[in-house]
């Protein structure tokens, strides 16, 4: 029998001290007995896989790649990256038609937005859901996000782009697939805020999907192409912008950390310049470089959910800090829990029950609080929470935009010479 042998690991499994804290904090282990847990699937399994590739266990597909194991690891082991790298390297499972459809966000999104008035009611209909369940194995209970009739990029070119050169200070914007195809308003809210505080906005040239769905569905070759293109495009933009910002926690994490760790793409020239918008804004306020003025009549109760990938970045404090600056907002920070969707993971029929079970503690806490809105920085968390609880979910950037007194903010910053 031919076996695959290796003697080099691209990850730091040697730092594992076998304390198993990663397994304790894994959201999958308590609800799916088929998953061996991050310690066994990650560092322990890597030791065996380096000897013989036949030791790879297809059960690694149950990993959410939520990174919670990496957040709690006392030794800084990239447990989630070890698991995802092993899946990309050793798995014999080829992406199915379903996997390719779910991962091809640009292709599907660009097509669907052109026919949104037809696509949205069809995809949400019971017959279509039954067909997708039976043929593609996309669970019929899953709700798909609606597609916009106009992409964010089209709106930006038509309405916003001509105005941006008037600003002396500039930032770039990596909007992501969700903003472009599903919810352009979030991108519009971002532009509104940045313009109000004196920053012009430029888009990443011919931006491609960050690649997170491609990675999780085993399409590494295409993901590497996206990573190379985005890295070069962002580098060009950073030459004339202070930073390239995103309103998606997952896009930000993927570009900063998964490009080098999982795809072998050198992003050292851009990594520190790619930031989540809330971090950039909070830093400007904290340094006294800008001032935000809020509407006196604004009133809202909100419950903030920190997405797993944002916890990995360590940046949820910036979203919470900005929201706490709004006088009319009563904020509750929810317990640290995974919502369970993990991008395309929760759409797959074989994962649906696990996905919902993982998110149950979060859903129950939201219902007990009954806020006006739930705030979160992740688009797929938004889909999961809205579908599972019925509560409206907003990105912190959109809440800031709604609460902001734009005219007063512009005047205040002009007066102070900011």
C-alpha positions as CSV (number, residue, x, y, z in Angstrom):
1,X,0.0,0.0,0.0
2,X,1.3,3.4,-0.9
3,X,1.2,5.9,1.9
4,X,1.8,9.6,2.0
5,X,4.7,10.6,4.2
6,X,5.9,14.0,5.4
7,X,8.4,15.2,7.9
8,X,7.6,18.9,8.0
9,X,4.7,20.8,9.5
10,X,3.7,24.3,8.4
11,X,2.1,24.9,11.8
12,X,3.2,25.1,15.4
13,X,1.7,21.9,16.8
14,X,4.9,21.3,18.8
15,X,3.9,24.0,21.3
16,X,0.8,22.0,22.4
17,X,1.1,21.1,26.1
18,X,-1.9,18.7,26.0
19,X,-3.9,20.7,28.5
20,X,-7.1,20.0,26.5
21,X,-8.6,23.5,27.2
22,X,-9.3,23.8,23.5
23,X,-11.6,20.7,23.7
24,X,-13.4,22.2,26.7
25,X,-14.2,25.4,24.9
26,X,-15.0,23.8,21.5
27,X,-18.7,24.4,20.7
28,X,-18.9,21.2,18.5
29,X,-17.7,18.6,21.0
30,X,-20.8,18.8,23.3
31,X,-23.3,18.4,20.4
32,X,-21.6,16.1,17.9
33,X,-20.0,12.9,19.2
34,X,-18.5,12.2,15.7
35,X,-16.0,15.0,16.1
36,X,-12.9,14.0,18.0
37,X,-12.3,17.6,19.3
38,X,-9.6,20.2,18.5
39,X,-6.7,18.6,20.5
40,X,-7.0,15.2,18.9
41,X,-8.0,16.6,15.4
42,X,-5.3,19.3,15.6
43,X,-1.9,18.9,17.3
44,X,-2.3,15.2,18.2
45,X,-3.5,14.2,14.8
46,X,-0.8,16.3,13.1
47,X,1.9,14.1,14.8
48,X,0.4,11.0,13.1
49,X,-0.3,12.7,9.8
50,X,3.4,13.7,9.5
51,X,4.3,10.0,9.6
52,X,1.5,8.7,7.3
53,X,-1.2,10.6,5.6
54,X,-3.6,7.7,5.9
55,X,-4.0,8.7,9.6
56,X,-6.2,11.6,8.3
57,X,-9.7,11.4,9.7
58,X,-12.5,12.8,7.5
59,X,-14.3,13.7,10.8
60,X,-12.2,16.9,10.7
61,X,-14.9,18.3,8.4
62,X,-17.1,18.8,11.5
63,X,-14.7,21.6,12.7
64,X,-16.4,25.0,12.5
65,X,-13.1,26.9,12.1
66,X,-14.5,29.2,14.7
67,X,-11.0,29.7,16.3
68,X,-12.3,29.5,19.8
69,X,-9.7,26.8,20.5
70,X,-7.0,29.3,19.4
71,X,-8.5,32.1,21.6
72,X,-8.2,29.9,24.8
73,X,-4.9,28.1,24.0
74,X,-2.3,29.1,26.6
75,X,0.5,28.2,24.3
76,X,-0.6,30.1,21.2
77,X,-1.0,27.0,19.1
78,X,-2.9,27.6,15.8
79,X,-5.2,24.7,16.4
80,X,-7.9,25.7,13.9
81,X,-5.3,26.4,11.2
82,X,-3.7,23.0,11.8
83,X,-7.1,21.3,11.3
84,X,-8.0,23.3,8.2
85,X,-4.6,22.8,6.7
86,X,-4.9,19.0,7.2
87,X,-8.3,19.1,5.5
88,X,-6.9,21.0,2.5
89,X,-3.9,18.7,2.3
90,X,-5.2,15.2,3.0
91,X,-8.9,15.0,2.5
92,X,-10.1,12.6,-0.2
93,X,-13.5,14.4,-0.3
94,X,-13.8,16.4,-3.4
95,X,-16.0,19.5,-3.4
96,X,-19.5,18.6,-4.5
97,X,-21.7,20.8,-6.7
98,X,-23.4,22.1,-3.6
99,X,-20.0,23.0,-2.0
100,X,-18.9,24.8,-5.2
101,X,-22.2,26.8,-5.4
102,X,-22.0,27.8,-1.7
103,X,-18.4,28.8,-2.1
104,X,-18.7,30.7,-5.4
105,X,-20.1,33.8,-3.8
106,X,-19.0,36.2,-6.6
107,X,-20.4,34.1,-9.4
108,X,-23.7,33.4,-7.6
109,X,-24.0,36.9,-6.3
110,X,-23.4,38.7,-9.6
111,X,-26.0,36.5,-11.3
112,X,-28.6,36.7,-8.5
113,X,-28.5,40.5,-8.2
114,X,-29.4,40.8,-11.8
115,X,-32.6,38.8,-11.3
116,X,-33.2,39.6,-7.6
117,X,-37.0,40.1,-7.9
118,X,-37.3,36.6,-9.3
119,X,-34.5,34.9,-7.4
120,X,-35.5,36.0,-3.9
121,X,-39.1,34.6,-3.9
122,X,-38.1,31.5,-5.7
123,X,-35.3,30.6,-3.3
124,X,-37.5,31.2,-0.3
125,X,-40.4,29.1,-1.7
126,X,-41.1,25.6,-0.2
127,X,-40.8,23.8,-3.5
128,X,-37.3,25.3,-4.2
129,X,-36.2,24.5,-0.6
130,X,-37.4,20.9,-1.0
131,X,-35.5,20.6,-4.3
132,X,-32.3,22.0,-2.8
133,X,-32.7,19.7,0.2
134,X,-33.2,16.6,-1.9
135,X,-30.7,17.2,-4.7
136,X,-28.1,19.5,-3.3
137,X,-28.4,18.6,0.4
138,X,-28.9,22.2,1.5
139,X,-31.2,22.0,4.5
140,X,-34.8,23.1,3.7
141,X,-35.1,24.8,7.1
142,X,-32.2,27.2,6.3
143,X,-33.2,30.7,5.3
144,X,-31.1,32.3,2.5
145,X,-30.2,36.0,2.7
146,X,-32.1,38.1,0.1
147,X,-30.1,39.6,-2.8
148,X,-30.2,43.3,-3.6
149,X,-31.3,44.5,-7.0
150,X,-28.3,46.9,-7.2
151,X,-24.8,45.9,-6.1
152,X,-22.9,48.2,-3.7
153,X,-20.2,48.7,-6.3
154,X,-22.8,50.0,-8.8
155,X,-24.2,52.4,-6.2
156,X,-20.8,53.6,-5.2
157,X,-19.7,54.3,-8.7
158,X,-22.9,56.2,-9.5
159,X,-23.6,58.1,-6.3
160,X,-20.5,58.2,-4.0
161,X,-17.3,57.9,-6.1
162,X,-17.5,61.4,-7.6
163,X,-17.6,63.0,-4.1
164,X,-14.6,61.2,-2.5
165,X,-11.7,63.1,-4.1
166,X,-12.8,66.2,-2.2
167,X,-11.5,64.7,1.1
168,X,-7.8,65.2,1.9
169,X,-7.7,62.0,4.0
170,X,-8.5,58.7,2.4
171,X,-9.3,55.1,3.5
172,X,-9.8,52.0,1.3
173,X,-12.8,49.8,1.7
174,X,-12.9,46.0,1.3
175,X,-16.6,45.6,1.2
176,X,-17.0,41.8,0.9
177,X,-19.6,39.7,-0.9
178,X,-22.4,40.4,1.6
179,X,-22.3,44.1,1.3
180,X,-21.9,44.0,-2.5
181,X,-24.7,41.5,-3.3
182,X,-27.0,41.2,-0.3
183,X,-26.9,44.4,1.8
184,X,-25.4,47.5,0.1
185,X,-26.9,49.6,2.9
186,X,-24.1,48.6,5.3
187,X,-21.5,49.9,2.7
188,X,-23.5,53.0,2.3
189,X,-23.6,53.5,6.1
190,X,-19.8,53.1,6.2
191,X,-19.3,55.7,3.5
192,X,-21.7,58.0,5.3
193,X,-19.7,57.8,8.6
194,X,-16.3,58.1,7.0
195,X,-17.3,61.2,5.0
196,X,-18.9,62.8,8.0
197,X,-15.6,62.5,9.9
198,X,-13.6,63.9,7.0
199,X,-12.4,60.8,5.2
200,X,-12.9,59.9,1.5
201,X,-13.4,56.2,0.5
202,X,-11.8,54.2,-2.3
203,X,-12.8,50.7,-3.2
204,X,-10.3,47.8,-3.6
205,X,-9.7,47.5,-7.3
206,X,-11.8,44.6,-8.8
207,X,-12.1,43.1,-5.3
208,X,-12.7,39.3,-5.2
209,X,-14.3,37.3,-2.4
210,X,-11.9,37.0,0.6
211,X,-11.9,33.3,0.1
212,X,-13.1,32.0,3.4
213,X,-15.9,29.9,1.8
214,X,-13.5,28.5,-0.7
215,X,-11.1,27.5,2.0
216,X,-13.8,25.8,4.1
217,X,-15.1,23.9,1.1
218,X,-11.7,22.6,0.0
219,X,-11.2,24.9,-3.0
220,X,-7.7,25.9,-2.2
221,X,-6.5,26.6,-5.7
222,X,-9.2,29.2,-6.3
223,X,-8.8,30.7,-2.8
224,X,-5.0,31.2,-3.5
225,X,-5.9,33.1,-6.7
226,X,-8.3,35.3,-4.8
227,X,-5.7,35.9,-2.1
228,X,-3.0,36.9,-4.5
229,X,-5.3,39.3,-6.4
230,X,-6.7,40.9,-3.2
231,X,-3.2,41.2,-1.6
232,X,-1.8,43.0,-4.7
233,X,-4.9,45.2,-5.0
234,X,-4.8,46.2,-1.3
235,X,-1.1,46.9,-1.5
236,X,-1.8,49.4,-4.3
237,X,-4.5,51.1,-2.3
238,X,-2.4,51.4,0.8
239,X,0.0,53.5,-1.2
240,X,-2.6,56.4,-1.1
241,X,-4.8,55.5,1.9
242,X,-4.2,55.4,5.6
243,X,-5.7,51.9,5.9
244,X,-8.0,49.5,4.1
245,X,-11.1,48.9,6.2
246,X,-13.7,46.2,6.3
247,X,-17.1,45.9,8.0
248,X,-16.8,42.1,8.1
249,X,-15.0,40.4,11.0
250,X,-14.5,37.3,8.9
251,X,-13.1,39.0,5.8
252,X,-10.7,40.9,8.0
253,X,-9.5,37.7,9.8
254,X,-9.2,35.8,6.5
255,X,-7.0,38.5,4.8
256,X,-4.8,39.1,7.8
257,X,-4.3,35.6,9.2
258,X,-5.6,32.8,6.8
259,X,-3.8,34.1,3.7
260,X,-0.4,33.3,5.1
261,X,-1.3,30.4,7.5
262,X,-3.6,28.4,5.2
263,X,-2.9,29.6,1.7
264,X,0.8,30.3,1.9
265,X,0.2,33.8,0.5
266,X,2.7,36.4,1.7
267,X,0.6,39.3,3.0
268,X,3.4,40.9,5.2
269,X,3.2,44.1,3.1
270,X,-0.5,44.7,3.8
271,X,-1.4,42.8,7.0
272,X,-1.1,45.7,9.5
273,X,-2.9,48.0,7.1
274,X,-6.1,45.9,6.9
275,X,-8.4,46.8,9.8
276,X,-12.0,46.4,10.9
277,X,-13.7,49.8,10.5
278,X,-14.8,49.9,14.2
279,X,-11.1,49.6,15.3
280,X,-10.0,52.4,13.0
281,X,-12.9,54.7,14.1
282,X,-12.4,53.9,17.8
283,X,-8.7,54.7,17.6
284,X,-9.4,58.1,15.9
285,X,-11.9,59.0,18.6
286,X,-9.6,57.8,21.3
287,X,-6.7,59.9,20.0
288,X,-8.9,63.0,19.7
289,X,-8.6,63.1,15.9
290,X,-12.3,63.0,15.3
291,X,-15.5,63.6,17.2
292,X,-18.8,61.8,16.8
293,X,-22.0,63.8,17.5
294,X,-25.2,61.8,18.0
295,X,-28.8,62.6,17.6
296,X,-30.6,63.7,20.7
297,X,-33.7,61.8,19.8
298,X,-32.0,58.5,19.2
299,X,-33.2,55.6,21.4
300,X,-32.5,51.9,21.1
301,X,-31.9,48.8,23.2
302,X,-29.3,46.5,21.8
303,X,-27.6,43.2,22.7
304,X,-24.1,42.8,21.3
305,X,-22.9,39.4,20.1
306,X,-19.1,39.1,19.5
307,X,-18.5,36.9,16.5
308,X,-15.9,34.1,17.0
309,X,-13.5,35.5,14.4
310,X,-13.6,38.9,16.0
311,X,-12.8,37.4,19.4
312,X,-9.8,35.7,17.7
313,X,-8.7,39.1,16.5
314,X,-9.3,40.5,20.0
315,X,-11.2,43.5,18.6
316,X,-14.7,43.2,20.0
317,X,-13.7,45.8,22.6
318,X,-13.8,48.4,19.8
319,X,-17.3,47.6,18.6
320,X,-18.5,47.6,22.3
321,X,-16.6,50.9,23.0
322,X,-18.1,52.7,20.0
323,X,-21.6,51.5,20.8
324,X,-21.2,52.7,24.4
325,X,-20.5,56.2,23.1
326,X,-24.0,56.6,21.9
327,X,-26.0,58.3,24.6
328,X,-29.4,57.0,23.5
329,X,-28.3,53.3,23.3
330,X,-28.8,50.9,26.1
331,X,-26.3,48.1,25.5
332,X,-26.1,44.6,26.9
333,X,-23.0,42.5,26.0
334,X,-24.1,38.9,25.4
335,X,-22.2,35.9,26.8
336,X,-19.4,34.6,24.7
337,X,-21.1,31.9,22.6
338,X,-20.7,30.7,19.0
339,X,-23.9,31.2,16.9
340,X,-23.2,27.9,15.1
341,X,-23.5,28.8,11.4
342,X,-19.8,29.1,10.5
343,X,-20.4,30.5,7.0
344,X,-21.5,27.7,4.7
345,X,-21.3,25.1,7.4
346,X,-24.8,25.6,8.7
347,X,-26.4,25.5,5.3
348,X,-25.4,21.9,4.7
349,X,-28.0,19.3,5.5
350,X,-25.6,17.1,7.5
351,X,-24.6,20.0,9.7
352,X,-27.9,21.8,10.3
353,X,-28.9,20.1,13.6
354,X,-25.4,20.6,15.0
355,X,-25.4,24.2,13.9
356,X,-28.7,25.0,15.6
357,X,-27.7,23.1,18.8
358,X,-24.5,25.1,19.1
359,X,-26.3,28.4,18.8
360,X,-29.1,27.5,21.3
361,X,-27.5,29.2,24.4
362,X,-27.1,32.4,22.4
363,X,-30.6,32.3,21.0
364,X,-32.1,31.8,24.5
365,X,-30.2,34.7,26.0
366,X,-31.3,37.0,23.2
367,X,-35.0,35.9,23.7
368,X,-34.7,36.6,27.4
369,X,-33.4,40.1,26.8
370,X,-35.8,40.9,24.0
371,X,-33.7,43.9,22.6
372,X,-34.8,46.2,19.8
373,X,-31.8,44.9,17.8
374,X,-28.9,42.5,18.1
375,X,-25.6,44.0,17.1
376,X,-22.8,41.9,15.5
377,X,-19.9,42.4,13.1
378,X,-20.4,39.2,11.2
379,X,-22.9,38.8,8.3
380,X,-23.4,35.1,8.7
381,X,-24.0,35.5,12.5
382,X,-26.7,38.0,11.4
383,X,-28.4,35.4,9.2
384,X,-28.3,32.8,11.9
385,X,-29.6,35.0,14.7
386,X,-32.4,36.5,12.6
387,X,-33.5,33.1,11.3
388,X,-33.3,31.4,14.7
389,X,-34.7,34.2,17.0
390,X,-36.7,36.5,14.8
391,X,-34.9,39.6,16.2
392,X,-33.5,42.2,13.9
393,X,-29.7,42.2,13.6
394,X,-27.5,45.2,12.7
395,X,-23.8,45.7,12.2
396,X,-22.4,48.2,14.8
397,X,-21.5,50.5,11.8
398,X,-25.1,50.7,10.8
399,X,-26.2,51.5,14.3
400,X,-23.6,54.3,14.5
401,X,-24.8,55.6,11.1
402,X,-28.4,55.6,12.3
403,X,-27.5,57.3,15.6
404,X,-25.1,59.9,14.1
405,X,-26.1,63.5,13.7
406,X,-24.3,63.9,10.3
407,X,-24.5,67.7,10.0
408,X,-23.4,68.3,13.6
409,X,-20.5,65.8,13.2
410,X,-19.3,67.5,10.0
411,X,-19.5,70.9,11.5
412,X,-17.8,69.9,14.8
413,X,-14.8,68.3,13.0
414,X,-14.5,71.3,10.6
415,X,-14.5,73.7,13.5
416,X,-11.8,71.8,15.3
417,X,-9.8,71.6,12.1
418,X,-9.9,67.9,12.1
